[in-house]
Amino acid sequence: MGKRNGPYLADFAVSTKVCVADRATLERFKNEWKSHHPLAPEQLEFAGKVAIVQAIGYYHGADEIYTLEGLLGLWHEQCLRDVPEGREG
């Protein structure tokens, strides 16, 4: 819900490199998230991957939903991180 920039202001801009959270974080999100756009089991395989933000959407309530180049599915902001220093992909 816009932890950095506030509601309806994306935390990660289009063309920004992001890192998918680690597998434990993704599994926790998958098990606990009860709202829109749940993670698909196949998305767990992308844990730790670096990708480029292709598109941003917002769900009612300001939840940020991202499409990442080359990665299956839609991604909640809670499942994404800044790319760690020294890691480009």
DRENDO-1510 file (C-alpha; in Angstrom, 1 decimal, always signed):
<recs>
REC; n; res; u; v; w
REC; 1; MET; +0.0; +0.0; +0.0 .
REC; 2; GLY; +2.7; +2.4; -0.9 .
REC; 3; LYS; +5.0; +1.9; +2.1 .
REC; 4; ARG; +7.5; +4.4; +0.7 .
REC; 5; ASN; +5.5; +6.9; -1.3 .
REC; 6; GLY; +2.0; +6.6; +0.0 .
REC; 7; PRO; -1.2; +5.4; -1.6 .
REC; 8; TYR; -1.4; +5.2; -5.4 .
REC; 9; LEU; +2.2; +6.3; -5.7 .
REC; 10; ALA; +4.3; +3.3; -6.8 .
REC; 11; ASP; +7.2; +2.2; -4.7 .
REC; 12; PHE; +9.0; +0.8; -7.8 .
REC; 13; ALA; +8.7; +2.7; -11.1 .
REC; 14; VAL; +8.4; +1.1; -14.5 .
REC; 15; SER; +11.8; +0.1; -15.8 .
REC; 16; THR; +13.2; -0.3; -12.3 .
REC; 17; LYS; +15.0; -3.5; -11.4 .
REC; 18; VAL; +13.6; -5.2; -8.3 .
REC; 19; CYS; +14.3; -8.4; -6.5 .
REC; 20; VAL; +11.6; -10.9; -5.6 .
REC; 21; ALA; +11.6; -11.7; -1.9 .
REC; 22; ASP; +13.1; -14.9; -0.6 .
REC; 23; ARG; +11.1; -18.2; -0.7 .
REC; 24; ALA; +10.2; -18.2; +3.0 .
REC; 25; THR; +8.7; -14.7; +2.6 .
REC; 26; LEU; +6.8; -15.7; -0.5 .
REC; 27; GLU; +5.5; -18.9; +1.2 .
REC; 28; ARG; +4.3; -16.9; +4.2 .
REC; 29; PHE; +2.6; -14.3; +1.9 .
REC; 30; LYS; +0.9; -17.1; -0.1 .
REC; 31; ASN; -0.4; -18.8; +3.1 .
REC; 32; GLU; -1.5; -15.6; +4.9 .
REC; 33; TRP; -2.8; -13.4; +2.1 .
REC; 34; LYS; -6.6; -13.7; +1.8 .
REC; 35; SER; -7.4; -10.9; -0.6 .
REC; 36; HIS; -7.1; -10.3; -4.3 .
REC; 37; HIS; -4.5; -11.7; -6.6 .
REC; 38; PRO; -3.1; -14.6; -4.5 .
REC; 39; LEU; +0.4; -15.9; -5.4 .
REC; 40; ALA; +0.3; -19.0; -7.7 .
REC; 41; PRO; +2.4; -21.9; -6.5 .
REC; 42; GLU; +4.6; -21.5; -9.6 .
REC; 43; GLN; +5.6; -18.0; -8.5 .
REC; 44; LEU; +7.5; -19.4; -5.5 .
REC; 45; GLU; +10.2; -20.6; -8.0 .
REC; 46; PHE; +11.1; -17.0; -8.7 .
REC; 47; ALA; +12.3; -16.3; -5.1 .
REC; 48; GLY; +15.4; -14.1; -5.2 .
REC; 49; LYS; +15.2; -13.4; -8.9 .
REC; 50; VAL; +15.9; -9.9; -10.2 .
REC; 51; ALA; +13.5; -8.5; -12.8 .
REC; 52; ILE; +12.4; -5.2; -14.4 .
REC; 53; VAL; +9.1; -3.7; -13.6 .
REC; 54; GLN; +7.0; -3.8; -16.8 .
REC; 55; ALA; +3.7; -2.3; -15.5 .
REC; 56; ILE; +2.1; -1.1; -12.3 .
REC; 57; GLY; -1.6; -1.4; -11.3 .
REC; 58; TYR; -3.5; -0.6; -8.2 .
REC; 59; TYR; -6.1; -2.6; -6.5 .
REC; 60; HIS; -8.9; -0.8; -4.6 .
REC; 61; GLY; -7.3; +0.3; -1.3 .
REC; 62; ALA; -4.1; +1.3; -3.0 .
REC; 63; ASP; -2.4; -2.1; -3.1 .
REC; 64; GLU; +0.3; -2.0; -5.7 .
REC; 65; ILE; +0.3; -4.8; -8.2 .
REC; 66; TYR; +3.3; -5.2; -10.4 .
REC; 67; THR; +4.0; -7.1; -13.7 .
REC; 68; LEU; +7.6; -8.1; -14.0 .
REC; 69; GLU; +9.4; -8.8; -17.3 .
REC; 70; GLY; +10.0; -12.5; -17.8 .
REC; 71; LEU; +8.2; -13.6; -14.5 .
REC; 72; LEU; +4.8; -15.3; -14.4 .
REC; 73; GLY; +1.9; -13.6; -12.6 .
REC; 74; LEU; +1.2; -10.4; -10.8 .
REC; 75; TRP; +3.3; -9.4; -7.8 .
REC; 76; HIS; +2.3; -7.5; -4.7 .
REC; 77; GLU; +4.7; -4.9; -3.4 .
REC; 78; GLN; +5.1; -7.0; -0.2 .
REC; 79; CYS; +6.8; -9.6; -2.4 .
REC; 80; LEU; +9.4; -7.2; -3.9 .
REC; 81; ARG; +12.6; -5.7; -2.6 .
REC; 82; ASP; +15.3; -3.3; -3.8 .
REC; 83; VAL; +18.0; -5.1; -5.6 .
REC; 84; PRO; +20.9; -5.8; -3.2 .
REC; 85; GLU; +24.0; -3.9; -3.9 .
REC; 86; GLY; +26.4; -5.7; -6.2 .
REC; 87; ARG; +23.5; -7.8; -7.7 .
REC; 88; GLU; +22.4; -6.9; -11.2 .
REC; 89; GLY; +20.5; -10.0; -12.2 .
</recs>
